């Protein structure tokens, strides 16, 4: 893992500078200490996670030896489990625990719905999109 940073420096003559590096782990669990230590940020997926799963993953990372020795941003990437109608939802858990949260809206692979499948209609024109931006307004 740490050799990758050295490889980048050897090939480019530079360290990673402002380019954050993350070494992936399973989407089903938080990364282990060696990955947390080697990465510039901690990336986790919200796919299929309940609010209690999300809270547990954040707690596990924050309680890890690597994180305690060098805290870094916790990033939740592509979470399709938003359920903004509930007062406690995955976005709420991430943000109130000072982790970022990535809205993933696949839609129906048509022009009008979702944000993932080009061409994309960037209007806030579906209940899911309205729910997301309504949630963002709370912060």
DSSP file (Angstrom, degrees, kcal/mol; ACC not computed):
  #  RESIDUE AA STRUCTURE BP1 BP2  ACC     N-H-->O    O-->H-N    N-H-->O    O-->H-N    TCO  KAPPA ALPHA  PHI   PSI    X-CA   Y-CA   Z-CA
    1    1 A X    >>        0   0    0      0, 0.0     3,-1.4     0, 0.0     4,-0.7   0.000 360.0 360.0 360.0 -54.6    0.0    0.0    0.0
    2    2 A X  H 3>  +     0   0    0      1,-0.3     4,-1.4     2,-0.2     3,-0.3   0.770 360.0  68.1 -66.5 -22.2    2.6    2.6    1.0
    3    3 A X  H 3> S+     0   0    0      1,-0.2     4,-2.7     2,-0.2    -1,-0.3   0.786  89.3  64.8 -64.7 -26.6    4.7    1.5   -2.0
    4    4 A X  H <> S+     0   0    0     -3,-1.4     4,-2.5     2,-0.2    -1,-0.2   0.920 100.6  48.8 -64.9 -42.6    2.0    3.0   -4.3
    5    5 A X  H  X S+     0   0    0     -4,-0.7     4,-2.0    -3,-0.3    -1,-0.2   0.919 113.2  48.1 -61.9 -41.3    2.7    6.5   -2.9
    6    6 A X  H  X S+     0   0    0     -4,-1.4     4,-2.6     2,-0.2    -2,-0.2   0.880 109.5  53.2 -64.0 -38.7    6.4    5.9   -3.5
    7    7 A X  H  X S+     0   0    0     -4,-2.7     4,-2.5     2,-0.2     5,-0.2   0.917 107.9  50.2 -62.1 -44.6    5.6    4.6   -7.0
    8    8 A X  H  X S+     0   0    0     -4,-2.5     4,-2.3     1,-0.2     6,-0.5   0.926 112.5  47.1 -60.3 -44.8    3.7    7.8   -7.9
    9    9 A X  H  X S+     0   0    0     -4,-2.0     4,-2.4     1,-0.2    -2,-0.2   0.906 112.4  49.7 -64.5 -41.2    6.6    9.9   -6.6
   10   10 A X  H  < S+     0   0    0     -4,-2.6    -2,-0.2     1,-0.2    -1,-0.2   0.892 115.9  42.2 -65.0 -39.9    9.2    7.8   -8.6
   11   11 A X  H  < S+     0   0    0     -4,-2.5    -2,-0.2    -5,-0.2    -1,-0.2   0.839 128.3  27.4 -76.8 -33.8    7.2    8.1  -11.8
   12   12 A X  H  < S-     0   0    0     -4,-2.3    -2,-0.2     2,-0.3    -3,-0.2   0.628  95.7-125.9-104.6 -16.0    6.2   11.7  -11.6
   13   13 A X  S  < S+     0   0    0     -4,-2.4     2,-0.3    -5,-0.3    -4,-0.2   0.568  83.3  87.9  78.2   8.0    9.0   13.2   -9.5
   14   14 A X  S    S-     0   0    0     -6,-0.5    -2,-0.3    -5,-0.2    -1,-0.3  -0.925  77.2-120.3-133.7 156.5    6.4   14.5   -7.2
   15   15 A X        -     0   0    0     -2,-0.3     3,-0.1    -3,-0.1     4,-0.1  -0.299  52.8 -85.7 -81.9-176.2    4.6   13.3   -4.1
   16   16 A X    >   +     0   0    0      1,-0.2     3,-3.1    -2,-0.1    -1,-0.1   0.647  63.4 176.2 -70.6 -11.0    0.8   13.2   -4.4
   17   17 A X  T 3  S-     0   0    0      1,-0.3    -1,-0.2     3,-0.0    -3,-0.0  -0.179  70.9  -8.0  50.0-121.8    0.6   16.9   -3.3
   18   18 A X  T 3  S+     0   0    0     -3,-0.1     2,-0.8     2,-0.1    -1,-0.3   0.464 110.8 104.7 -85.8  -2.0   -3.1   17.9   -3.4
   19   19 A X    <   -     0   0    0     -3,-3.1     2,-0.2    -4,-0.1    21,-0.0  -0.718  68.6-140.8 -84.4 109.9   -4.2   14.7   -5.0
   20   20 A X        -     0   0    0     -2,-0.8     2,-0.4    20,-0.1    -2,-0.1  -0.461  13.4-152.2 -70.6 140.2   -5.9   12.6   -2.4
   21   21 A X        -     0   0    0     -2,-0.2    19,-3.7    17,-0.1    20,-0.7  -0.949  13.3-177.5-117.6 134.2   -5.2    8.9   -2.5
   22   22 A X        -     0   0    0     -2,-0.4     2,-0.6    17,-0.2    20,-0.1  -0.993  16.0-152.2-129.5 136.9   -7.5    6.2   -1.2
   23   23 A X        -     0   0    0     -2,-0.4    20,-0.2    12,-0.3    16,-0.1  -0.950  31.4-126.2-109.5 117.9   -6.9    2.5   -1.1
   24   24 A X        -     0   0    0     -2,-0.6     2,-0.2     1,-0.1    20,-0.1  -0.055  27.5-179.2 -70.3 160.3  -10.2    0.7   -1.3
   25   25 A X        -     0   0    0     18,-0.2     6,-0.1     1,-0.1    -1,-0.1  -0.760  46.3 -51.4-138.2-174.5  -11.8   -2.0    0.8
   26   26 A X    >   -     0   0    0     -2,-0.2     3,-0.8     4,-0.2    19,-0.2  -0.298  40.2-135.1 -61.1 144.5  -15.0   -4.0    0.9
   27   27 A X  T 3  S+     0   0    0      1,-0.2    18,-0.2    17,-0.1    -1,-0.1   0.585 101.7  64.9 -76.1  -7.3  -18.2   -2.0    0.5
   28   28 A X  T 3  S+     0   0    0      1,-0.1     2,-0.3     2,-0.1    -1,-0.2   0.532 108.7  23.6 -94.3  -6.4  -19.6   -4.1    3.3
   29   29 A X  S <  S-     0   0    0     -3,-0.8    16,-0.1    28,-0.0     3,-0.1  -0.981  87.5 -89.6-152.4 160.8  -17.3   -3.0    6.1
   30   30 A X        -     0   0    0     -2,-0.3    -4,-0.2     1,-0.1    14,-0.1  -0.346  57.4 -91.5 -68.2 156.6  -15.1   -0.1    7.2
   31   31 A X        -     0   0    0     12,-0.1    -1,-0.1    -6,-0.1     2,-0.1  -0.274  42.2-109.1 -67.2 155.5  -11.4   -0.3    6.0
   32   32 A X    >>  -     0   0    0     -3,-0.1     4,-2.2     1,-0.1     3,-0.7  -0.330  36.2 -95.9 -79.2 167.3   -8.8   -1.8    8.2
   33   33 A X  H 3> S+     0   0    0      1,-0.3     4,-2.9     2,-0.2     5,-0.2   0.848 121.6  56.7 -54.1 -41.3   -6.1    0.2   10.0
   34   34 A X  H 3> S+     0   0    0      1,-0.2     4,-1.6     2,-0.2    -1,-0.3   0.871 110.4  45.1 -63.9 -34.6   -3.4   -0.3    7.3
   35   35 A X  H <> S+     0   0    0     -3,-0.7     4,-1.3     2,-0.2   -12,-0.3   0.895 113.0  49.9 -73.5 -40.2   -5.8    1.1    4.6
   36   36 A X  H  < S+     0   0    0     -4,-2.2     3,-0.4     1,-0.2    -2,-0.2   0.932 112.1  48.6 -61.5 -44.9   -6.8    4.0    6.8
   37   37 A X  H  < S+     0   0    0     -4,-2.9    -1,-0.2     1,-0.2    -2,-0.2   0.869 114.4  45.0 -63.4 -37.8   -3.1    4.8    7.6
   38   38 A X  H  < S+     0   0    0     -4,-1.6    -1,-0.2    -5,-0.2    -2,-0.2   0.653 102.8  79.7 -83.2 -15.4   -2.1    4.7    3.9
   39   39 A X     <  -     0   0    0     -4,-1.3   -17,-0.2    -3,-0.4     3,-0.1  -0.550  69.5-142.2 -96.0 157.5   -5.0    6.8    2.6
   40   40 A X  S    S+     0   0    0    -19,-3.7    33,-0.5     1,-0.2     2,-0.3   0.635  91.0  11.3 -87.7 -17.4   -5.5   10.5    2.6
   41   41 A X  S    S-     0   0    0    -20,-0.7     2,-0.6    31,-0.2    -1,-0.2  -0.965  79.2-112.9-151.8 162.6   -9.2   10.1    3.3
   42   42 A X  E     -a   74   0A   0     31,-3.2    33,-3.7    -2,-0.3     2,-0.5  -0.902  30.6-164.6-105.3 117.0  -11.5    7.2    4.4
   43   43 A X  E     +a   75   0A   0     -2,-0.6     2,-0.3    31,-0.2   -18,-0.2  -0.885  13.2 169.8-106.3 126.2  -14.0    6.2    1.7
   44   44 A X  E     -a   76   0A   0     31,-3.1    33,-2.9    -2,-0.5     2,-0.4  -0.948  26.8-127.3-132.1 154.9  -17.0    4.1    2.5
   45   45 A X  E     -a   77   0A   0     -2,-0.3    33,-0.2    31,-0.2    34,-0.1  -0.798   4.8-159.6-102.6 143.3  -20.1    3.1    0.6
   46   46 A X    >   +     0   0    0     31,-1.2     3,-2.5    -2,-0.4    33,-0.2   0.451  47.4 134.6 -94.7  -3.0  -23.7    3.5    1.9
   47   47 A X  T 3  S-     0   0    0     31,-0.4     3,-0.1    30,-0.4    -2,-0.1  -0.248  84.4  -6.3 -53.0 121.3  -25.1    1.0   -0.5
   48   48 A X  T 3  S+     0   0    0      1,-0.2     2,-0.4    -2,-0.0    -1,-0.3   0.605 102.1 136.9  72.0  12.1  -27.4   -1.3    1.4
   49   49 A X    <   -     0   0    0     -3,-2.5    -1,-0.2     4,-0.0     2,-0.1  -0.744  45.0-143.6 -98.2 139.2  -26.6    0.2    4.7
   50   50 A X     >  -     0   0    0     -2,-0.4     4,-2.4    -3,-0.1     5,-0.2  -0.386  35.5-100.8 -83.4 171.6  -29.1    1.1    7.4
   51   51 A X  H  > S+     0   0    0      1,-0.2     4,-2.4     2,-0.2     5,-0.2   0.885 126.5  50.9 -62.5 -37.4  -28.7    4.2    9.6
   52   52 A X  H  > S+     0   0    0      2,-0.2     4,-2.4     1,-0.2    -1,-0.2   0.871 108.4  52.1 -69.6 -34.7  -27.3    2.0   12.4
   53   53 A X  H  > S+     0   0    0      2,-0.2     4,-2.5     1,-0.2    -2,-0.2   0.935 110.5  48.7 -61.4 -45.8  -24.8    0.4    9.9
   54   54 A X  H  X S+     0   0    0     -4,-2.4     4,-2.3     1,-0.2    -2,-0.2   0.934 112.3  47.6 -60.3 -47.3  -23.6    3.9    8.9
   55   55 A X  H  X S+     0   0    0     -4,-2.4     4,-2.5     1,-0.2    -1,-0.2   0.914 112.3  50.0 -61.0 -43.6  -23.3    5.0   12.5
   56   56 A X  H  X S+     0   0    0     -4,-2.4     4,-2.6     2,-0.2    -1,-0.2   0.893 110.0  50.0 -62.9 -41.4  -21.4    1.8   13.4
   57   57 A X  H  X S+     0   0    0     -4,-2.5     4,-2.3     2,-0.2    -1,-0.2   0.913 111.5  48.1 -65.2 -42.9  -19.0    2.2   10.5
   58   58 A X  H  X S+     0   0    0     -4,-2.3     4,-2.7     1,-0.2    -2,-0.2   0.932 113.3  48.1 -62.0 -45.6  -18.2    5.8   11.4
   59   59 A X  H  X S+     0   0    0     -4,-2.5     4,-1.9     1,-0.2    -2,-0.2   0.903 109.8  52.5 -62.3 -41.6  -17.6    4.8   15.0
   60   60 A X  H  < S+     0   0    0     -4,-2.6     4,-0.5     2,-0.2    -1,-0.2   0.927 112.3  45.0 -60.6 -46.0  -15.4    1.9   14.0
   61   61 A X  H >< S+     0   0    0     -4,-2.3     3,-1.5     1,-0.2     6,-0.4   0.952 113.6  48.8 -63.1 -49.2  -13.2    4.2   11.8
   62   62 A X  H 3< S+     0   0    0     -4,-2.7    -1,-0.2     1,-0.3    -2,-0.2   0.780 112.1  49.6 -64.5 -26.5  -13.0    6.9   14.5
   63   63 A X  T 3< S+     0   0    0     -4,-1.9    -1,-0.3    -5,-0.2    -2,-0.2   0.487  88.5 109.9 -89.4  -3.2  -12.1    4.4   17.1
   64   64 A X  S <> S-     0   0    0     -3,-1.5     4,-2.4    -4,-0.5     5,-0.2  -0.375  75.5-125.3 -73.6 151.8   -9.3    2.8   15.0
   65   65 A X  H  > S+     0   0    0      1,-0.2     4,-2.1     2,-0.2     5,-0.2   0.906 109.8  52.1 -61.0 -43.8   -5.7    3.3   16.0
   66   66 A X  H  > S+     0   0    0      1,-0.2     4,-1.5     2,-0.2    -1,-0.2   0.909 111.7  45.4 -63.3 -42.9   -4.8    4.6   12.5
   67   67 A X  H  4 S+     0   0    0     -6,-0.4    -1,-0.2     1,-0.2    -2,-0.2   0.920 112.0  51.6 -67.4 -43.2   -7.6    7.2   12.6
   68   68 A X  H  < S+     0   0    0     -4,-2.4     3,-0.4     1,-0.2    -1,-0.2   0.867 111.1  48.2 -62.0 -35.5   -6.8    8.3   16.1
   69   69 A X  H  < S+     0   0    0     -4,-2.1    -1,-0.2     1,-0.3    -2,-0.2   0.800 134.6   9.6 -77.0 -27.1   -3.1    8.8   15.2
   70   70 A X  S  < S-     0   0    0     -4,-1.5    -1,-0.3    -5,-0.2    -2,-0.2  -0.590  79.5-154.1-152.0  84.8   -3.9   10.8   12.1
   71   71 A X        +     0   0    0     -3,-0.4     2,-0.3    -2,-0.1    -3,-0.1  -0.241  21.5 172.1 -58.9 147.9   -7.6   11.8   11.7
   72   72 A X        -     0   0    0    -30,-0.0   -31,-0.2     0, 0.0   -32,-0.0  -0.948  39.5 -66.0-151.1 165.8   -8.7   12.4    8.1
   73   73 A X        -     0   0    0    -33,-0.5   -31,-3.2    -2,-0.3     2,-0.5  -0.262  39.4-144.2 -60.2 141.2  -12.0   13.1    6.2
   74   74 A X  E     -a   42   0A   0     24,-0.4    26,-2.5   -33,-0.2     2,-0.5  -0.947  20.2-168.7-105.4 124.8  -14.6   10.3    6.2
   75   75 A X  E     -ab  43 100A   0    -33,-3.7   -31,-3.1    -2,-0.5     2,-0.6  -0.961  14.6-156.7-121.7 122.4  -16.4   10.2    2.9
   76   76 A X  E     -ab  44 101A   0     24,-1.4    26,-1.2    -2,-0.5     2,-0.4  -0.894  20.9-159.0 -95.6 123.9  -19.6    8.2    2.1
   77   77 A X  E     -a   45   0A   0    -33,-2.9   -31,-1.2    -2,-0.6   -30,-0.4  -0.816  54.1  -9.9-108.0 141.7  -19.8    7.6   -1.6
   78   78 A X  E     +     0   0A   0     -2,-0.4     2,-0.6     1,-0.2   -31,-0.4   0.879  66.0 178.1  36.3  84.3  -22.9    6.8   -3.7
   79   79 A X  E     + b   0 103A   0     23,-2.9    25,-1.6    -3,-0.2    -1,-0.2  -0.935  15.9 179.6-113.2 110.4  -25.6    6.0   -1.2
   80   80 A X        +     0   0    0     -2,-0.6     2,-1.1    23,-0.2     3,-0.3   0.419  64.4  89.7 -86.6   3.6  -29.0    5.2   -2.8
   81   81 A X        +     0   0    0      1,-0.2     9,-0.6   -35,-0.1    10,-0.2  -0.652  46.1 132.8-100.7  78.1  -30.6    4.7    0.6
   82   82 A X        +     0   0    0     -2,-1.1     9,-0.3    22,-0.1     8,-0.3   0.910  25.9 176.8-100.4 -45.0  -31.8    8.2    1.4
   83   83 A X    >   -     0   0    0     -3,-0.3     3,-2.0     1,-0.2     5,-0.1   0.889   9.1-177.2  40.5  59.4  -35.4    8.0    2.6
   84   84 A X  T 3   +     0   0    0      1,-0.3    -1,-0.2    44,-0.1     5,-0.1   0.611  69.7  75.1 -64.7 -12.5  -35.5   11.7    3.2
   85   85 A X  T 3  S+     0   0    0      3,-0.0     2,-0.3     2,-0.0    -1,-0.3   0.721  83.7  79.4 -73.5 -19.0  -39.1   11.5    4.6
   86   86 A X  S <  S-     0   0    0     -3,-2.0     3,-0.0    -4,-0.1     0, 0.0  -0.682  81.9-135.0 -87.3 142.9  -37.6   10.0    7.9
   87   87 A X  S    S+     0   0    0     -2,-0.3     2,-0.6     1,-0.2    -1,-0.1   0.805 100.3  48.6 -67.6 -27.3  -36.1   12.3   10.4
   88   88 A X  S    S+     0   0    0     -5,-0.1     2,-0.3     4,-0.1    -1,-0.2  -0.958  77.6 146.4-113.5 115.3  -33.2    9.9   10.7
   89   89 A X     >  -     0   0    0     -2,-0.6     4,-2.4   -38,-0.1     5,-0.2  -0.836  62.2 -89.7-138.5 174.9  -31.7    8.9    7.4
   90   90 A X  H  > S+     0   0    0     -9,-0.6     4,-2.3    -8,-0.3     5,-0.2   0.868 124.7  50.3 -60.7 -38.7  -28.3    8.0    6.0
   91   91 A X  H  > S+     0   0    0     -9,-0.3     4,-2.8     2,-0.2     5,-0.3   0.932 110.5  50.5 -64.0 -43.7  -27.5   11.5    5.0
   92   92 A X  H  > S+     0   0    0      1,-0.2     4,-2.5     2,-0.2     5,-0.2   0.913 110.6  49.0 -59.3 -45.2  -28.5   12.8    8.5
   93   93 A X  H  X S+     0   0    0     -4,-2.4     4,-0.9     2,-0.2    -1,-0.2   0.931 114.5  45.0 -62.3 -46.1  -26.3   10.2   10.2
   94   94 A X  H ><>S+     0   0    0     -4,-2.3     5,-2.6    -5,-0.2     3,-0.6   0.963 116.6  43.4 -63.1 -52.5  -23.3   11.0    8.0
   95   95 A X  H ><5S+     0   0    0     -4,-2.8     3,-1.8     1,-0.3    -2,-0.2   0.895 111.7  51.9 -65.9 -41.9  -23.5   14.8    8.2
   96   96 A X  H 3<5S+     0   0    0     -4,-2.5    -1,-0.3    -5,-0.3    -2,-0.2   0.717 110.4  51.4 -69.3 -16.9  -24.3   15.0   12.0
   97   97 A X  T <<5S-     0   0    0     -4,-0.9    -1,-0.3    -3,-0.6    -2,-0.2   0.157 121.7-109.4-100.9  17.1  -21.2   12.8   12.5
   98   98 A X  T < 5S+     0   0    0     -3,-1.8   -24,-0.4     1,-0.2     2,-0.4   0.845  77.8 127.5  59.9  38.8  -19.0   15.2   10.3
   99   99 A X      < -     0   0    0     -5,-2.6    -1,-0.2    -6,-0.1   -24,-0.2  -0.913  60.8-116.3-116.3 149.6  -18.7   12.8    7.4
  100  100 A X  E     -b   75   0A   0    -26,-2.5   -24,-1.4    -2,-0.4     2,-0.4  -0.412  26.9-150.7 -79.4 165.5  -19.5   13.7    3.9
  101  101 A X  E     -b   76   0A   0    -26,-0.2     2,-0.6    -2,-0.1   -24,-0.2  -0.989   3.3-144.8-143.8 129.0  -22.3   11.9    2.1
  102  102 A X  E     -     0   0A   0    -26,-1.2   -23,-2.9    -2,-0.4     2,-0.4  -0.845  13.4-140.3-102.2 116.9  -22.8   11.2   -1.6
  103  103 A X  E     -b   79   0A   0     -2,-0.6     2,-0.6   -25,-0.2   -23,-0.2  -0.603  18.2-168.6 -73.6 122.6  -26.3   11.2   -3.1
  104  104 A X        +     0   0    0    -25,-1.6     2,-0.5    -2,-0.4   -22,-0.1  -0.958  12.2 170.6-117.7 113.7  -26.7    8.4   -5.6
  105  105 A X        +     0   0    0     -2,-0.6    10,-3.1     1,-0.1    11,-1.3  -0.853   8.0 177.9-126.5  94.1  -29.8    8.6   -7.7
  106  106 A X    >   -     0   0    0     -2,-0.5     3,-0.8     8,-0.2    11,-0.4   0.856  23.0-174.0 -63.9 -36.0  -29.8    6.1  -10.5
  107  107 A X  T 3   -     0   0    0      1,-0.2    -1,-0.2     7,-0.1     7,-0.2  -0.401  49.3 -57.6  70.9-153.1  -33.2    7.1  -11.7
  108  108 A X  T 3   -     0   0    0      2,-0.1    -1,-0.2     5,-0.1     3,-0.1   0.107  69.9-103.9-115.2  19.6  -34.8    5.1  -14.5
  109  109 A X  S <  S+     0   0    0     -3,-0.8     2,-0.2     1,-0.2    -2,-0.1   0.838  89.1 113.2  56.9  34.3  -32.1    5.5  -17.2
  110  110 A X  S    S-     0   0    0      3,-0.3    -1,-0.2     1,-0.0     7,-0.2  -0.694  84.1 -99.6-119.9 179.6  -34.3    8.0  -19.0
  111  111 A X  S    S+     0   0    0     -2,-0.2    10,-1.2     1,-0.2     8,-0.1   0.830 113.6  47.7 -71.5 -31.2  -33.7   11.7  -19.4
  112  112 A X  S    S+     0   0    0      8,-0.1     2,-0.3    10,-0.1    13,-0.2   0.843 101.0  61.3 -84.6 -35.5  -35.9   12.9  -16.6
  113  113 A X  S    S+     0   0    0     -7,-0.1    -3,-0.3    12,-0.0     4,-0.2  -0.649  91.7   0.8-101.4 149.7  -35.1   10.8  -13.6
  114  114 A X        -     0   0    0     -2,-0.3     7,-0.3    -7,-0.2    -8,-0.2   0.101  60.0-115.3  74.8 174.8  -31.9   10.4  -11.6
  115  115 A X  S    S+     0   0    0    -10,-3.1    -9,-0.2     5,-0.1    -1,-0.1   0.337  94.5  72.8-127.6  -0.7  -28.5   11.9  -12.0
  116  116 A X  S    S+     0   0    0    -11,-1.3     2,-0.7     1,-0.2   -10,-0.1   0.773  82.7  64.1 -93.2 -27.1  -26.3    8.9  -12.8
  117  117 A X  S    S-     0   0    0    -11,-0.4    -1,-0.2    -4,-0.2    -9,-0.1  -0.854  88.5-103.1-110.7 107.3  -27.2    8.0  -16.4
  118  118 A X  S    S+     0   0    0     -2,-0.7     2,-0.1     2,-0.1    -2,-0.0  -0.330 100.5  56.0 -65.5 151.8  -26.4   10.5  -19.2
  119  119 A X  S    S-     0   0    0     -8,-0.1     2,-0.4    -4,-0.0    -2,-0.1   0.597  85.4-169.7 -70.2 148.2  -28.0   12.4  -20.7
  120  120 A X        -     0   0    0     -2,-0.1     2,-0.8    -5,-0.1    -8,-0.1  -0.898  25.3-142.9-116.2 134.3  -29.1   13.9  -17.4
  121  121 A X        -     0   0    0    -10,-1.2     4,-0.2    -2,-0.4    -3,-0.0  -0.861  14.6-163.2 -90.4 111.5  -31.8   16.4  -16.7
  122  122 A X        +     0   0    0     -2,-0.8    -1,-0.1     2,-0.1   -10,-0.1   0.413  49.9 117.8 -81.6   2.8  -30.3   18.5  -13.9
  123  123 A X  S    S-     0   0    0      1,-0.1     2,-1.4     2,-0.1     3,-0.2  -0.303  76.6-118.9 -64.0 154.2  -33.7   19.9  -12.9
  124  124 A X        +     0   0    0      1,-0.2    -1,-0.1     5,-0.1    -2,-0.1  -0.719  68.2 135.2 -90.9  82.9  -35.0   19.2   -9.5
  125  125 A X        +     0   0    0     -2,-1.4     2,-0.3   -13,-0.2    -1,-0.2   0.306  42.2  66.4-123.7   6.6  -38.0   17.5  -11.0
  126  126 A X  S  > S-     0   0    0     -3,-0.2     4,-2.6     1,-0.1     5,-0.2  -0.863  82.7-112.7-125.6 163.8  -38.6   14.2   -9.0
  127  127 A X  H  > S+     0   0    0     -2,-0.3     4,-2.5     1,-0.2     5,-0.2   0.890 117.8  52.1 -61.0 -38.9  -39.6   13.5   -5.5
  128  128 A X  H  > S+     0   0    0      2,-0.2     4,-2.4     1,-0.2    -1,-0.2   0.934 111.3  45.7 -64.1 -45.8  -36.2   12.0   -4.8
  129  129 A X  H  > S+     0   0    0      1,-0.2     4,-2.4     2,-0.2     5,-0.3   0.915 114.0  49.0 -63.8 -42.5  -34.4   15.1   -6.1
  130  130 A X  H  X S+     0   0    0     -4,-2.6     4,-2.1     1,-0.2    -1,-0.2   0.896 110.5  51.7 -62.9 -40.1  -36.7   17.4   -4.2
  131  131 A X  H  X S+     0   0    0     -4,-2.5     4,-2.2    -5,-0.2    -2,-0.2   0.911 109.9  49.5 -62.1 -43.3  -36.2   15.3   -1.0
  132  132 A X  H  X S+     0   0    0     -4,-2.4     4,-2.4     2,-0.2    -2,-0.2   0.957 114.1  42.7 -61.7 -52.1  -32.4   15.6   -1.4
  133  133 A X  H  X S+     0   0    0     -4,-2.4     4,-1.6     1,-0.2    -1,-0.2   0.816 112.4  55.0 -69.4 -27.7  -32.3   19.3   -1.8
  134  134 A X  H  X S+     0   0    0     -4,-2.1     4,-0.6    -5,-0.3    -1,-0.2   0.894 109.1  48.1 -65.4 -40.1  -34.9   19.8    0.9
  135  135 A X  H >< S+     0   0    0     -4,-2.2     3,-1.1     1,-0.2     4,-0.4   0.906 107.7  54.9 -65.4 -42.5  -32.6   17.8    3.2
  136  136 A X  H >< S+     0   0    0     -4,-2.4     3,-1.8     1,-0.3    -1,-0.2   0.873  99.4  62.0 -59.3 -37.9  -29.6   19.9    2.2
  137  137 A X  H 3< S+     0   0    0     -4,-1.6    -1,-0.3     1,-0.3    -2,-0.2   0.778  91.3  67.9 -60.0 -26.2  -31.5   23.1    3.2
  138  138 A X  T <<        0   0    0     -3,-1.1    -1,-0.3    -4,-0.6    -2,-0.2   0.716 360.0 360.0 -67.0 -19.9  -31.6   21.8    6.8
  139  139 A X    <         0   0    0     -3,-1.8    -1,-0.3    -4,-0.4    -2,-0.2   0.434 360.0 360.0-102.0 360.0  -27.9   22.3    7.1
